[in-house]
Amino acid sequence: LFVIDAGVVSCHPNLANDIRAYFNHYTILSLVTEFILIPGGEIAKNNIKYLEKIFDAINHYGVDRHSYLAVIGGGAVLDLAGYAAATAHRGIRHIRIPTTVLSQNDSGMGVKNGINAYGKKNFIGTFCPPDGVFNDDQFLLTLSDRNWRAGISEAIKVSLIKDADFFHWIEINQPSLTKRDIKSMNYLVKRCAELHLDHIASGDAFERGSARPLDFGHWSAHKIEQLSNFEVLHGEAVAMGIALDTAYSLITRPFQKEQAYRIIDLLLAFGFDIDNPIAHITSTFCPLINGLTEFREHLGGKLTITILREIGEGMEIHHVSPFLLIKASDWLNQYCNHKLKIEKIGG
Amino acid sequence: LFVIDAGVVSCHPNLANDIRAYFNHYTILSLVTEFILIPGGEIAKNNIKYLEKIFDAINHYGVDRHSYLAVIGGGAVLDLAGYAAATAHRGIRHIRIPTTVLSQNDSGMGVKNGINAYGKKNFIGTFCPPDGVFNDDQFLLTLSDRNWRAGISEAIKVSLIKDADFFHWIEINQPSLTKRDIKSMNYLVKRCAELHLDHIASGDAFERGSARPLDFGHWSAHKIEQLSNFEVLHGEAVAMGIALDTAYSLITRPFQKEQAYRIIDLLLAFGFDIDNPIAHITSTFCPLINGLTEFREHLGGKLTITILREIGEGMEIHHVSPFLLIKASDWLNQYCNHKLKIEKIGG
């Protein structure tokens, strides 16, 4: 049974025929002829009717635990279909075919699925490894520039906490990545997916503890998405979150100014709107600060936030000062304005 | 956060105060003061509003992954609350306190949870081991005779496929079990739970294969429950299913007549209504036969049904003949009528 992101179908009009041709060739497999189309983006996870649509099809076509539910799409549709696959008949087999940079280099490789509820991201979900993940660069070619760029933020994130060499590689290759060079993108996707997978496989895959180092920059990102009514894409929100937590690392630790500049400069070079007012923290009443409580509540236990010791190495903290956050946000805002001025003069 | 079967509260009016007293004593723990009451029985799993009620409370009280959701109740409420715990925040900690014979000796010890959908039992659910299970015999004292008896069928079932000595013990202790001797019941519950747990821990806990030996007698039991609109209790349906599959074992294999008599006699001695017309298979159009297809579909792969080689040893078969099922049902019906006549003459 195929669940497909409606956005992907419109960009790849031959997709349905290609799938049918594949199954005509490999007759050992039998294909459910109806494809289940789901709109892409957070709407897929916000409205319960899309989950029901998938359950309906699983029931109607008698998809059982030895059958496969394959999903082709961006991260949100993957999360939704993964949740349906993990819970129908207590788990049917599941193949993910991610179609965006973000889902190929991050969520598609992971063990998480879920849907949103009570205005909270992934309030309901499970941990469940897929049976297979296929990353196909053909899908990346038709992405909008906005979606192409958005997913790069997760690669920057994982490089910052795990792999300084990879960060340096991204800095050098920023121009070719921006010019949509597919060879560079393939390397970025593969290295980022590797780093994510290594972390999951070696660590606390089911998150029994309170730490989640891969979520550097994410406490604010989740809240920014929600406050923007999901108009800010996840990857864009992560870029804003990285910038804010980089500034916080600078304000609270002996994190070198030059390293902070490099990070902010790279995000700006990609064109991330990290100075968007939605990410500004101007007072302790700022709703964005609630993102800290919600982040802690989702993981449970002690608040554990990852900031940077240096490029390539994260560190955990258990307290975040709202006043220093305001100071960090302020520093970031001034730095961005300063950079923009320089660019204007330069240009 | 406590989720409690409303039926248990009415039988144990001090329960809420006892829980509060416990948490007043152990102040290291903090108790959500509201108890979430759920009606007992399949209605809890059939209506989505009860699942939502638990999710609402988890959200409202900020229950997180390091908090515990404890549930006190029969199997249905346990299944429901277990599903909520397994999926809220992708899994919060979970303690089960089963209150019926059936849930103490079987489902409460297991790794399954779920709710019903599309008229199918456990269509949606997960495999998720609880953090703890407390079996307290105080809850058994207030059970109705019907519920006291119903759970005994799972002990008979597991003895038939795993442990001939245990079957013999049940035969000998049938009178004291029927007279509600709590010491005998405690032994029955413990041995049955042990056999279930050993099987789960050593075997295919997440049911990736097609076999499920613990489901001897269950392909028809699930369907009988559904056809009776859940007026037949699970344990009662299992007794009917055991009787039918015992008859099928006799009709299709060199299973000794004397062994079949012992099994049917024991079920009748406990007063199980195994000759109820709902369990009769009189033609190949009998809706009960669809239970085979639904059983296969739930597990996936090849149909795999456990029948008996002898008392204490199950065997797997992959084909069930509807014609021989009719014959088996017929034999069972005649045997029960014969037994009843003898009893009438005797009495």
Interface residues (C-beta under 8 A of the other chain):
Chain A: F55 N59 G62 D64 R65 H66 S67 A86 T87 A88 H89 R90 G91 I92 K112 G114 A117 Y118 K120 N122 F123 I124 G125 T126 F127 F206 E207 R208 S210 R296 E297 H298 L299 G300 G301
Chain B: F55 N59 G62 D64 R65 H66 S67 A86 T87 A88 H89 R90 G91 I92 K112 G114 A117 Y118 K120 N122 F123 I124 G125 T126 F127 F206 E207 R208 S210 R296 E297 H298 L299 G300 G301
